[in-house]
Amino acid sequence: MITSGLVKATLQNEKETSRYFGGGQFHSSRHALGMRPRQAYEASFEPGLVHERTTWDFVYHLHGSVHHSLNRRFGDEICWKQNLTEGEFFDAPEGRSSDKRSEGRSFPRTTLIAGGFKLDQLLVEPFQSLHAALVRHVYAAGGILIGGYGFGDVHINRALRNRFNVGNTRPPVPVMVLDRACDRTDPMAFRNDMWAVELCSTLCTDGHFFAEPGHASPPVPAELAERGAFEVDAHHRVTLWHGGFTKAGHRLSSVMQWLGGATDEALDSKFR
């Protein structure tokens, strides 16, 4: 998920994104991840760098990264290792659960967040600071682009939903969701699967509001993907792209304009 205070959507591949990881040895923007260089190809987490950030040139890994490692065997600090092929990586030893959290439950110190009890897993750094930053940036964002998310994490869903439930602030912040439709994907008006239900709940919308601009009947998502068109809820300013990540790059100009406050005409397929 990308939130942009500059109302600028960027569609990046893994190589482009990786340049933001790490510290001074890894990229000129050394605080992009809230990491401070400790030694060659390794950086420690500095919460202050995250909480004091005023720019938007960052990439946060809310649930961890393959670059994460404990600082040593049986260590209690998560660090960042830039080079995946050199050095030794450490994670919590199997069966070692000595960190007590809510209701006396014990948890191992792990470098990734997965499975159940995610709210408990988020209580340690860097995850707690990164989640706090997510909440702050959602409120500050001028546009929100969501990609590759299944709307299955309550703590992320609530961060978004709370933003849209505040007073009369909805709908000025445009939200675009990148997805990929198959031949059997139904329009939002007819969907009752978990992804569609949670999307509507999270973004405070309803499937019956979605349509192709200029058309009254519910669209066929696979046909929208083929034509490079969008399924739009004009009332709540939520848009779905069904063509997948790669093809979204062909409509990058339209995506950026719409997230920047342009009308739904910017999404018309004739302006691709």
RODO-2510 file (C-alpha; in nm, 4 decimals, decimal comma):
residues 272
     n   res          X          Y          Z
     1     m     0,0000     0,0000     0,0000
     2     i     0,1296     0,3441    -0,0940
     3     t     0,0014     0,6633     0,0628
     4     s     0,1168     0,9827    -0,1007
     5     g     0,1064     1,3219     0,0651
     6     l     0,2345     1,4673    -0,2602
     7     v    -0,0619     1,3103    -0,4393
     8     k     0,1844     1,1291    -0,6643
     9     a     0,1289     0,7647    -0,7442
    10     t     0,4375     0,5656    -0,8389
    11     l     0,4291     0,2162    -0,9819
    12     q     0,7669     0,0646    -0,9054
    13     n     0,9190    -0,2746    -0,9644
    14     e     1,1294    -0,4447    -0,6989
    15     k     1,4552    -0,3062    -0,8347
    16     e     1,3307     0,0523    -0,8236
    17     t     1,1885     0,0133    -0,4755
    18     s     1,5018    -0,1490    -0,3332
    19     r     1,7052     0,1672    -0,3812
    20     y     1,5234     0,3215    -0,0857
    21     f     1,6299     0,0524     0,1613
    22     g     1,9010     0,0967     0,4147
    23     g     2,1259     0,3822     0,5089
    24     g     2,4126     0,5969     0,3872
    25     q     2,6030     0,3126     0,2218
    26     f     2,2904     0,1943     0,0442
    27     h     2,1207     0,5124    -0,0785
    28     s     2,1675     0,8865    -0,0609
    29     s     1,8357     0,9124     0,1243
    30     r     1,9779     0,7335     0,4263
    31     h     1,6702     0,7642     0,6464
    32     a     1,4193     0,6288     0,3969
    33     l     1,3442     0,3283     0,6169
    34     g     1,4157     0,4752     0,9575
    35     m     1,7435     0,2848     0,9603
    36     r     2,0800     0,4261     1,0667
    37     p     2,4010     0,2707     0,9238
    38     r     2,5861     0,0637     1,1827
    39     q     2,8472    -0,1085     0,9707
    40     a     2,8973    -0,1959     0,6067
    41     y     2,5730    -0,3326     0,4593
    42     e     2,3952    -0,3293     0,7969
    43     a     2,1763    -0,0715     0,9679
    44     s     1,9950    -0,0455     1,3011
    45     f     1,6424     0,0867     1,3420
    46     e     1,5986     0,4413     1,4716
    47     p     1,2342     0,5141     1,5717
    48     g     1,3005     0,8867     1,5863
    49     l     1,3810     0,8961     1,2153
    50     v     1,0334     0,7612     1,1427
    51     h     0,8402     0,9809     1,3830
    52     e     1,0237     1,2997     1,2823
    53     r     0,9869     1,2448     0,9097
    54     t     0,8367     1,5332     0,7139
    55     t     0,9037     1,4097     0,3590
    56     w     0,7357     1,1290     0,1668
    57     d     1,0381     0,9591     0,0081
    58     f     1,0178     0,6373     0,2083
    59     v     0,9294     0,2692     0,1921
    60     y     0,8066     0,1064     0,5137
    61     h     0,7809    -0,2709     0,5608
    62     l     0,4898    -0,2953     0,8026
    63     h     0,5141    -0,6727     0,8411
    64     g     0,8867    -0,7223     0,7940
    65     s     1,1261    -0,7941     0,5111
    66     v     1,3677    -1,0583     0,3878
    67     h     1,6353    -0,8009     0,4733
    68     h     1,5427    -0,8193     0,8429
    69     s     1,7588    -1,0140     1,0861
    70     l     1,8111    -1,0225     1,4591
    71     n     2,1348    -0,8460     1,5494
    72     r     2,2839    -1,1714     1,6779
    73     r     2,1849    -1,5261     1,7701
    74     f     1,9239    -1,5008     2,0472
    75     g     1,9320    -1,1241     1,9897
    76     d     1,6556    -0,8837     2,0861
    77     e     1,7008    -0,6170     1,8159
    78     i     1,5919    -0,6300     1,4529
    79     c     1,8427    -0,4869     1,2081
    80     w     1,8541    -0,4400     0,8308
    81     k     2,0998    -0,6314     0,6126
    82     q     2,1335    -0,4958     0,2626
    83     n     2,3188    -0,7901     0,1103
    84     l     2,1120    -1,1098     0,1075
    85     t     2,4028    -1,3303     0,0032
    86     e     2,6637    -1,2309     0,2607
    87     g     2,6758    -1,2643     0,6352
    88     e     2,4497    -1,4642     0,8669
    89     f     2,0818    -1,3979     0,9267
    90     f     1,9189    -1,4738     1,2625
    91     d     1,5583    -1,5238     1,3656
    92     a     1,3935    -1,6389     1,6866
    93     p     1,4907    -1,9983     1,7692
    94     e     1,2027    -2,2408     1,7310
    95     g     1,0193    -2,2891     2,0586
    96     r     1,1852    -1,9909     2,2307
    97     s     0,9031    -1,7605     2,3460
    98     s     1,0111    -1,5427     2,6343
    99     d     0,8584    -1,2020     2,5545
   100     k     0,5238    -1,1688     2,7372
   101     r     0,2611    -0,9470     2,5803
   102     s    -0,1180    -0,9194     2,6152
   103     e    -0,2936    -1,1542     2,8593
   104     g     0,0407    -1,3070     2,9548
   105     r     0,0961    -1,4674     2,6162
   106     s     0,4605    -1,5286     2,5303
   107     f     0,5971    -1,4544     2,1850
   108     p     0,9332    -1,5133     2,0173
   109     r     1,1202    -1,2144     1,8757
   110     t     1,0699    -1,2699     1,5029
   111     t     1,1703    -1,0627     1,2024
   112     l     0,8406    -1,1094     1,0159
   113     i     0,4794    -1,0677     1,1238
   114     a     0,2545    -1,3499     1,0098
   115     g    -0,0299    -1,5652     1,1361
   116     g    -0,2516    -1,4830     1,4319
   117     f    -0,2210    -1,2319     1,7174
   118     k    -0,0803    -0,9664     1,4844
   119     l    -0,1648    -0,6868     1,7269
   120     d     0,0634    -0,8547     1,9805
   121     q     0,3337    -0,9018     1,7207
   122     l     0,3172    -0,5302     1,6373
   123     l     0,4146    -0,4287     1,9911
   124     v     0,7904    -0,4442     1,9251
   125     e     1,0111    -0,2220     1,7123
   126     p     1,0350    -0,1530     1,4291
   127     f     0,6782    -0,2704     1,3713
   128     q     0,5093    -0,0493     1,6303
   129     s     0,6662     0,2706     1,4937
   130     l     0,5956     0,1736     1,1347
   131     h     0,2290     0,1063     1,2105
   132     a     0,2024     0,4352     1,3986
   133     a     0,3509     0,6060     1,0929
   134     l     0,0918     0,4357     0,8715
   135     v    -0,1904     0,5823     1,0810
   136     r    -0,0338     0,9286     1,0729
   137     h     0,0326     0,9225     0,6997
   138     v    -0,3161     0,7994     0,6148
   139     y    -0,4545     1,1136     0,7765
   140     a    -0,1996     1,3367     0,6023
   141     a    -0,2313     1,1792     0,2571
   142     g    -0,3801     1,3706    -0,0321
   143     g    -0,4398     1,0490    -0,2256
   144     i    -0,4111     0,6782    -0,1523
   145     l    -0,3048     0,4004    -0,3892
   146     i    -0,3527     0,0420    -0,2695
   147     g    -0,1971    -0,2510    -0,4514
   148     g    -0,1539    -0,6193    -0,3705
   149     y    -0,3612    -0,6049    -0,0522
   150     g    -0,6299    -0,8569     0,0381
   151     f    -0,8015    -0,6422     0,3041
   152     g    -0,7422    -0,9221     0,5521
   153     d    -0,5551    -0,7355     0,8273
   154     v    -0,7837    -0,5673     1,0785
   155     h    -0,5182    -0,3257     1,2046
   156     i    -0,4576    -0,1919     0,8533
   157     n    -0,8263    -0,1908     0,7608
   158     r    -0,9044     0,0107     1,0738
   159     a    -0,6289     0,2616     1,0063
   160     l    -0,7976     0,3352     0,6735
   161     r    -1,1557     0,3074     0,7923
   162     n    -1,1024     0,5387     1,0891
   163     r    -0,9627     0,7995     0,8522
   164     f    -1,2744     0,7941     0,6370
   165     n    -1,5130     0,7870     0,9333
   166     v    -1,3888     1,1130     1,0849
   167     g    -1,6602     1,3787     1,0744
   168     n    -1,7463     1,4949     0,7259
   169     t    -1,4016     1,4380     0,5748
   170     r    -1,5280     1,1723     0,3299
   171     p    -1,4983     1,1795     0,0298
   172     p    -1,2221     1,4340    -0,0494
   173     v    -0,9348     1,1835    -0,0424
   174     p    -0,9368     0,9738    -0,3624
   175     v    -0,8525     0,6058    -0,3223
   176     m    -0,7461     0,3748    -0,6039
   177     v    -0,7148    -0,0026    -0,5670
   178     l    -0,5036    -0,2019    -0,8118
   179     d    -0,6363    -0,5520    -0,8722
   180     r    -0,6424    -0,8097    -1,1482
   181     a    -0,9692    -0,9538    -1,2763
   182     c    -1,0190    -1,2943    -1,4325
   183     d    -1,2916    -1,3917    -1,6784
   184     r    -1,5214    -1,4903    -1,3907
   185     t    -1,4769    -1,1784    -1,1771
   186     d    -1,8127    -1,0132    -1,1077
   187     p    -1,8704    -0,6390    -1,0904
   188     m    -1,8651    -0,4942    -0,7398
   189     a    -2,2452    -0,4594    -0,7406
   190     f    -2,2772    -0,8397    -0,7421
   191     r    -1,9821    -0,9431    -0,5248
   192     n    -2,0158    -1,0879    -0,1780
   193     d    -1,6708    -1,2431    -0,1331
   194     m    -1,4486    -1,1476     0,1601
   195     w    -1,2189    -0,9203    -0,0429
   196     a    -1,5052    -0,7145    -0,1823
   197     v    -1,6908    -0,6993     0,1502
   198     e    -1,3829    -0,5922     0,3454
   199     l    -1,2844    -0,3407     0,0780
   200     c    -1,6243    -0,1745     0,1026
   201     s    -1,6170    -0,1785     0,4816
   202     t    -1,2614    -0,0436     0,4971
   203     l    -1,3098     0,2326     0,2404
   204     c    -1,6615     0,3200     0,3627
   205     t    -1,8266     0,2537     0,0294
   206     d    -2,0809     0,0106    -0,1169
   207     g    -2,0514    -0,2162    -0,4180
   208     h    -2,3684    -0,0770    -0,5723
   209     f    -2,2031     0,2625    -0,6207
   210     f    -1,9449     0,1230    -0,8646
   211     a    -1,9848     0,1642    -1,2410
   212     e    -1,7864     0,2547    -1,5479
   213     p    -1,8034     0,6344    -1,5927
   214     g    -2,0714     0,7209    -1,8465
   215     h    -2,2439     0,3819    -1,8209
   216     a    -2,5486     0,2896    -1,6137
   217     s    -2,5224    -0,0910    -1,6091
   218     p    -2,2658    -0,2784    -1,3947
   219     p    -1,9430    -0,3317    -1,5931
   220     v    -1,7685    -0,6614    -1,6651
   221     p    -1,4276    -0,6329    -1,4902
   222     a    -1,2476    -0,8529    -1,7447
   223     e    -1,3687    -0,6263    -2,0239
   224     l    -1,2594    -0,3187    -1,8293
   225     a    -0,9146    -0,4737    -1,7936
   226     e    -0,8979    -0,5454    -2,1654
   227     r    -0,9932    -0,1874    -2,2539
   228     g    -0,7793    -0,0244    -1,9857
   229     a    -1,0864     0,1194    -1,8113
   230     f    -1,1807     0,1603    -1,4446
   231     e    -1,4682     0,0637    -1,2147
   232     v    -1,5525     0,3827    -1,0258
   233     d    -1,7543     0,4831    -0,7214
   234     a    -1,7909     0,8516    -0,8047
   235     h    -1,9821     0,9278    -0,4858
   236     h    -1,7097     0,8069    -0,2456
   237     r    -1,4133     0,8701    -0,4799
   238     v    -1,2987     0,5067    -0,4857
   239     t    -1,1716     0,3514    -0,8088
   240     l    -1,0790    -0,0066    -0,8989
   241     w    -0,8270    -0,0991    -1,1668
   242     h    -0,8689    -0,4584    -1,2869
   243     g    -0,5767    -0,4870    -1,5301
   244     g    -0,2980    -0,5878    -1,2909
   245     f     0,0210    -0,4040    -1,1941
   246     t     0,2047    -0,4172    -1,5267
   247     k    -0,0769    -0,2749    -1,7377
   248     a    -0,1431    -0,0064    -1,4778
   249     g     0,1784     0,1571    -1,5953
   250     h     0,0072     0,2269    -1,9290
   251     r    -0,2450     0,4473    -1,7466
   252     l     0,0026     0,6071    -1,5067
   253     s    -0,0763     0,9596    -1,6217
   254     s    -0,4489     0,9055    -1,5624
   255     v    -0,3840     0,7487    -1,2217
   256     m    -0,1707     1,0414    -1,1108
   257     q    -0,4180     1,2993    -1,2369
   258     w    -0,7132     1,1324    -1,0667
   259     l    -0,5296     1,0875    -0,7361
   260     g    -0,4332     1,4524    -0,7669
   261     g    -0,7954     1,5612    -0,7637
   262     a    -0,8969     1,5447    -1,1297
   263     t    -1,2505     1,4449    -1,2200
   264     d    -1,3449     1,0959    -1,3323
   265     e    -1,3015     1,2111    -1,6933
   266     a    -0,9266     1,1630    -1,6388
   267     l    -0,9947     0,7878    -1,6194
   268     d    -1,1705     0,7704    -1,9568
   269     s    -1,0008     0,5024    -2,1672
   270     k    -0,9822     0,7367    -2,4658
   271     f    -0,7268     0,9451    -2,2745
   272     r    -0,4859     0,6572    -2,2196
***
